[in-house]
Amino acid sequence: MNIYLPLFFLFIGVVTSVYSFFTGGIFFHTDIARDFLLFDDIVTNRHLALIGPHAGGISGVFHGPAWLYLNIPAFIIGQGNPWVVGTFWLLLVLISMFIVWRIGYALFDKTTALWAVSIYSLYAITYTRNLLNPFGAVLLFAPFFYCIYTYLRTSRGILLGISLFLLGMIIQFQIAFGGPILIVTLIMTLRHIVRSKQYIHIYYFFALLIPLSTYVLFELRHDFLQTRSILAYIRTSQNDPLIPWYTFPLARAKNILESIQLFPYWWANSIVIFIGYVLLRSKKITRGKNIFLLFLYFFVGYWLITLFYKGTIWQYYFWPFFPVLIMLTVELLRYVTKFQRILLYSILGIGTCFIQFRLLQGARMQIDASSWIFQEKVARTVFEDAPKEFGYFVFTPDLFGYSPRYALIYEDRLYPKKQAFSFTKKRVTYLIVAPPPSDRLFLDGAWWKNKQVKINKEPVKVFRYKNGFRVEKYILSPKEQMQTSDPNLIQSLIFR
């Protein structure tokens, strides 16, 4: 195909991603705000973090701290400004595009590499403003895949060491992905070592200890908390009655096919995988057949391993597969008819352009509560209205309040002549209240204000926003200030 078409797609992907960021800023929902609070804790209090964010699947299990330390240099340079960290995210996305191109070129050729990175770039707008720890695994899975494939082909031990080091880093960024991939990798590499009789390669397994050392130290310091949590989950999950055992594998397979992001529908992804399988069986694929088989081994192996987990499998668990899946899909298009190739490229192009159009529209809606632009606006409103000393409380339906809390902490540093006291009653006290979800309107903050903060009067001023957020200003008497608020209000990152 004409080289100018993929270059045009690549240009569109990069421009729209950059434009959406500078128009709407980064998303600042609970998970991202939590990460910023963790950045701030490490930098301000000089705490050595051995764990990262909580891994949502199993209680008591955490990701590693690699994502935190990867972002901290940008956090320090920007003095906590999310715009600067977001610019660093743009750089990471561009690096991921280069990795897709470079690995695609190494595995196949420049044509496949160029088409792969152009299509990958069209998806970038969906996550440029919304990076979380799994993105580190997205960056590293393609290099890991290339190294382990090359090791199996050449039996060069150093490549096994590099592969396992990269896999350990993937576990740091996304344990729900890296953990199962580690199991299937160990099975495969041990089999290869035994068959090739290169037993000395087993020593390269120690490369895993470098990235996983934080887990080891954390377990030793905290009485093997994560190990005990995993064992407890295994003991208690065997009799989960939610899904019958005979339908669960198919339900999980559909879940995976819905989550791999190539197409928005499981059946569309199934068609692509089925085409690949037919081409492999028919022996029409003339190059890189072992590359497809290796990916299929990881993909199916991941599905089989996760059958032991009965909880929800979220889309970002499969996100690291995405760059390699794009490469293989593009390579498959070399072996289909011209009509099929045009049809698939058209579906990909139209689908991603539709996503881009919607997200570009959303980027301009700065009243969106998930935007840093909005959260900073609310915090600035408080500080511009406040006297030299004031207190504040934050309420959100999830009770964490991470997004407004970080915005207030950040603004506090921009107003050195004012002193803010979080979750403390002062003569002037502000309540920052997020709107309730549409299906739980009772979470409007009224009970929280009366029973937990223990303010039972009308505000002297209310700042209202179109999305339902409000800031209430109170003037409290000495007696009202002495009435102690509920000490169990969440004010920290204990539920990280």
Secondary structure, 3 states (H helix, E strand, C coil): CCCHHHHHHHHHHHHHHHHHHHHHCCECCHHHHHHHHHHHHHHHHCCCCCCCCECCCCCCCECCCHHHHHHHHHHHHCCCCHHHHHHHHHHHHHHHHHHHHHHHHHHCCHHHHHHHHHHHHHHHHHCCCCCCCHHHHHHHHHHHHHHHHHHHHHCCHHHHHHHHHHHHHHHHHCHHHHHHHHHHHHHHHHHHHHHHCCHHHHHHHHHHHHHHHHHHHHHHHCCCHHHHHHHHHHHHHCCCCCCCCCCHHHHHHHHHHHHCCCCCCHHHHHHHHHHHHHHHHCCCCCCCHHHHHHHHHHHHHHHHHHCCCCCCCCHHHCHHHHHHHHHHHHHHHHHCCHHHHHHHHHHHHHHHHHHHHHHHHHHCCCCCCCEHHHHHHHHHHHHHHCCCEEEEEEECCCCCCHHHHHHHHHHHHHCCCCEEEECCCCCEEEEEECCCCCCCCCCCCHHHHHHHHCCCCCCCEEEECCCCCEEEEEECCHHHHHCCCCCCCCCCCCCC
